[in-house]
């Protein structure tokens, strides 16, 4: 059992995994054994919390991607509006070729700038998602290693050959 208040819920997946590790590390040792006694209800509650947290963090990553897509759409709409405005001005000033050329160049610059902003937002959102998923991968790898080590130890105690 840990020293932490059982009513306190850890923040995020990493917090839950830290609480699980702490519960195992601080568990009472069995006499003359390297095995420990853990509070089943406490650990099962922490596992349930981890399951609850994971979808919310993935949902947050989806929200970030949706926000980036929305920003890109707004930027594209702004660029389209500016391009339409430039075309209307060019039609009115067809006699002045320099004005038409300048408007087309400005519209192209605005479109390019909007595309760069949208691409940057998408890259940032993808990077955020990749970092969060990498964190999850590391955390889940640690848990997997602990589970495999525990199963191997149990198999050794039971005399079962692990294949």
C-alpha positions as CSV (number, residue, x, y, z in Angstrom):
1,X,0.0,0.0,0.0
2,X,1.3,3.5,-0.8
3,X,1.6,6.5,1.5
4,X,-0.6,8.5,-0.9
5,X,-4.2,9.3,-0.1
6,X,-6.3,6.7,-2.0
7,X,-8.9,9.3,-2.9
8,X,-6.3,11.4,-4.7
9,X,-6.4,10.7,-8.5
10,X,-3.1,11.1,-10.3
11,X,-3.0,13.6,-13.2
12,X,-2.7,12.0,-16.7
13,X,-1.4,8.6,-17.8
14,X,2.1,9.3,-16.6
15,X,0.8,10.1,-13.1
16,X,-1.3,6.9,-13.0
17,X,1.7,4.8,-14.1
18,X,3.9,6.5,-11.5
19,X,1.2,5.7,-8.9
20,X,1.3,2.0,-10.0
21,X,5.0,1.9,-9.8
22,X,5.0,3.6,-6.4
23,X,2.4,1.1,-5.1
24,X,4.5,-1.9,-6.2
25,X,7.8,-0.3,-5.0
26,X,6.3,0.5,-1.6
27,X,4.4,-2.8,-1.2
28,X,5.1,-4.9,1.9
29,X,7.6,-7.7,1.2
30,X,6.6,-11.3,1.9
31,X,8.9,-12.9,4.5
32,X,11.8,-14.8,3.0
33,X,10.8,-13.9,-0.6
34,X,11.3,-11.2,-3.1
35,X,7.5,-11.2,-3.7
36,X,5.4,-8.3,-2.3
37,X,1.8,-7.9,-1.2
38,X,-0.1,-5.2,-3.2
39,X,-3.5,-3.8,-2.6
40,X,-5.5,-5.4,-5.5
41,X,-8.3,-2.8,-5.4
42,X,-5.8,0.1,-5.4
43,X,-3.9,-1.3,-8.4
44,X,-7.1,-2.2,-10.3
45,X,-8.4,1.4,-9.6
46,X,-5.1,2.8,-11.0
47,X,-5.4,0.6,-14.1
48,X,-9.0,1.8,-14.6
49,X,-7.8,5.4,-14.2
50,X,-5.1,4.8,-16.9
51,X,-7.8,3.4,-19.2
52,X,-9.9,6.5,-18.5
53,X,-7.1,9.0,-19.1
54,X,-5.8,7.5,-22.4
55,X,-8.9,8.2,-24.5
56,X,-9.1,11.8,-23.1
57,X,-5.5,12.5,-24.1
58,X,-6.1,11.0,-27.5
59,X,-9.2,13.1,-27.8
60,X,-7.2,16.2,-27.0
61,X,-4.7,15.3,-29.7
62,X,-7.6,14.9,-32.1
63,X,-8.9,18.4,-31.0
64,X,-5.5,19.9,-31.7
65,X,-5.6,18.4,-35.2
66,X,-9.1,19.6,-35.8
67,X,-8.1,23.1,-34.6
68,X,-5.2,23.1,-37.1
69,X,-7.5,22.0,-39.9
70,X,-10.0,24.7,-39.0
71,X,-7.3,27.3,-38.9
72,X,-6.1,26.1,-42.3
73,X,-9.6,26.3,-43.7
74,X,-10.1,29.8,-42.3
75,X,-6.7,30.8,-43.8
76,X,-7.7,29.3,-47.2
77,X,-11.1,31.1,-47.1
78,X,-9.3,34.4,-46.4
79,X,-6.9,33.7,-49.2
80,X,-9.7,32.8,-51.6
81,X,-11.6,36.0,-50.6
82,X,-8.5,38.1,-51.2
83,X,-7.9,36.3,-54.5
84,X,-11.5,37.0,-55.6
85,X,-11.1,40.6,-54.6
86,X,-7.8,40.9,-56.5
87,X,-9.5,39.4,-59.6
88,X,-12.4,41.9,-59.4
89,X,-10.0,44.8,-59.2
90,X,-8.0,43.4,-62.1
91,X,-11.2,43.2,-64.2
92,X,-12.0,46.8,-63.4
93,X,-8.5,48.0,-64.2
94,X,-7.9,45.9,-67.3
95,X,-6.6,49.0,-69.1
96,X,-3.8,49.3,-66.6
97,X,-1.8,46.2,-66.9
98,X,0.6,47.1,-64.1
99,X,-2.2,47.2,-61.6
100,X,-3.5,43.8,-62.8
101,X,0.0,42.3,-62.5
102,X,0.5,43.7,-59.1
103,X,-2.9,42.4,-57.8
104,X,-2.1,39.0,-59.1
105,X,1.3,39.0,-57.5
106,X,-0.2,40.1,-54.2
107,X,-2.9,37.5,-54.3
108,X,-0.3,34.8,-55.0
109,X,1.7,36.1,-52.1
110,X,-1.3,36.0,-49.8
111,X,-2.2,32.5,-50.9
112,X,1.4,31.3,-50.4
113,X,1.5,32.9,-46.9
114,X,-1.8,31.3,-45.9
115,X,-0.6,27.9,-47.1
116,X,2.6,28.3,-45.1
117,X,0.6,29.2,-42.0
118,X,-1.7,26.3,-42.5
119,X,1.2,23.9,-43.1
120,X,3.0,25.2,-40.0
121,X,-0.2,24.6,-37.9
122,X,-0.6,21.1,-39.3
123,X,3.1,20.3,-38.6
124,X,2.8,21.6,-35.1
125,X,-0.4,19.6,-34.4
126,X,1.3,16.4,-35.9
127,X,4.4,17.0,-33.8
128,X,2.3,17.4,-30.7
129,X,0.4,14.2,-31.4
130,X,3.7,12.3,-32.2
131,X,5.3,13.5,-28.9
132,X,2.2,12.4,-26.9
133,X,2.1,9.1,-28.7
134,X,5.8,8.6,-28.1
135,X,5.2,9.3,-24.4
136,X,2.4,6.8,-24.3
137,X,4.6,4.2,-26.1
138,X,7.4,4.7,-23.6
139,X,5.0,4.4,-20.6
140,X,3.2,1.4,-22.0
141,X,6.6,-0.2,-22.8
142,X,7.6,0.2,-19.2
143,X,4.4,-1.3,-18.0
144,X,4.8,-4.2,-20.5
145,X,8.3,-4.9,-19.3
146,X,7.1,-5.0,-15.7
147,X,4.2,-7.3,-16.6
148,X,6.6,-9.6,-18.5
149,X,9.1,-9.6,-15.7
150,X,6.3,-10.5,-13.2
151,X,5.0,-13.2,-15.4
152,X,8.5,-14.6,-15.9
153,X,9.0,-14.6,-12.2
154,X,5.7,-16.3,-11.6
155,X,6.4,-18.9,-14.3
156,X,9.7,-19.6,-12.6
157,X,8.0,-20.1,-9.3
158,X,5.4,-22.4,-10.8
159,X,8.1,-24.4,-12.7
160,X,6.5,-23.6,-16.0
161,X,8.7,-23.2,-19.1
162,X,8.0,-19.8,-20.7
163,X,8.0,-20.0,-24.5
